Amino acid sequence: MPMPFSVVPAIRQRWVPCLSQIRSAASTRGDFATTSLSGRDRLDPGKKKRAFREDCARVWGNLWDYNKTKFKENHLPISVTCQRHGAFWLKPRDHIQRREGCPKCGILSLPGTLQESAAAVFASGSAPRPSLGQHLLRSREIANQIAEVAIPDDEEGVTVAEVGVGGGALTEALLERPGCKRVIGFEVDDEIVKKALRKGSLLDRRGAIERRLPESARSCNRQEWSRELEGISSRCIVFKGDFLTTSAVPGDCEVATGNVPYRISSALVTRLLCQQPPLKRIVLLVQNEFARKLLAKTGSLKYGRVSALAGAICSSRDFALPGRISPEVFAPPPRVDSAVVCLRPRGELICRHSGELVSPRALDRLLRMLLGEKVKGPSRGLGIEAALSEQLEQSPAALPHSWRVAISRVPGLDPGRPAVSMEP
């Protein structure tokens, strides 16, 4: 039954506040929410998107490129400072949408701090991408200390492989060392490479050049890398590409260093430890928790595959710098502390039971079967014997035959419990 005409205006007047609340809520929710629009413009997707980007550019400067990155990355908190109550964590989305400010005084306008955060990022020459886990080092003091450990004063003609060039702070510190011959860097982010090597930058003034990572790097050994570097006289070469896709570091490199993204720390350390011939020194800036796992001793609760591999291959492993590295030396600052570790691989790896020369890659495959995170229960005991037999059938030269005897001699190896106290 149709409603009387006189009732419609009354119902419409009654629901007007509710509709306005819905419009206001719709303007402050979704991927491109903003509070700078009013009226019907709040419901226009195109206008909302443009207004949101304008708000981001106005408030946050160029801290992130909102045109190219996903909006989910804006949930990453960064450290900002209130003039009255000090530093606190704030998400860009919360400041843009909800006008959140200092949790103590509630001030929405934080004079200068947001612009200072953006300036700190670009002081290193580039803007990080949180999707890649990038936290660029912007402390010149820390970079110089890492460079001193990587290239001591008594060494000359050292070629360094740097994983993750970033803004170039560590690269420049390495080039300033008197014993540095050349720095060969690897960077996966093309935008960071362009900004780090832009005209007039620190690396550009030192004659740094960029090259695309060759396809042959996926399969070539360390000696074959020298062909890719023939005819290049620059002291700094930056290869654009993922270092983990390469099979080896360039043959001239004696030292490896870098500010390692936390998510690839284990894979990167394994790749560097398994180099043949071995590197002379590995100096990495990693997450403090991972550093403790990497340097863990036998019997420790943190002892695992990576610590067993490092203990077997390295003659010494220790913290290169005392204490922890504060998050404030990175841009954007991570939510954990960092540490600098120094690994010194030994020349040859010999099995203590048979005296055979063992390949580091073969040892890594064995430790993955023994101490891998996904290996649990009976697979640590009887399953290991079957896995070794399968490996020997596929490639007899990959694993020494005496290793099966060596496993049976290891004390404490019980098929029903994890072998966390086992030595390689």
Secondary structure, 3 states (H helix, E strand, C coil): CCCCCCHHHHHHHHHHHHHHHHHHHHHCCCCCCCCCCCHHHHHCHHHHHHHHHHHHHHHHCCCCCCCCCCHHHHHCCEEEEECCCEEEEECHHHHHHCCCCCCCCCCCCCCCHHHHHHHHHHHCCCCCCHHHCCCEECCHHHHHHHHHHHCCCCCCCEEEEEECCCCCHHHHHHHCCCCEEEEEEEECCHHHHHHHCCCCCHHHHCCCEEEECCHHHHCCCCCCHHHHCCCCCCCEEEEECCHHHCCCCCCCCCEEEEECCHHHHHHHHHHHHCCCCCCCEEEEEEEHHHHHHHCCCCCCCCCCHHHHHHHHHEEEEEECCCCCECHHHEECCCCCCEEEEEEEECCCCECCCCCCECCHHHHHHHHHHHHCCCCCHHHHCHHHHHHHHHHHHHCCCCCCCCHHHHHHHCCCCCCCCCCCCCCC
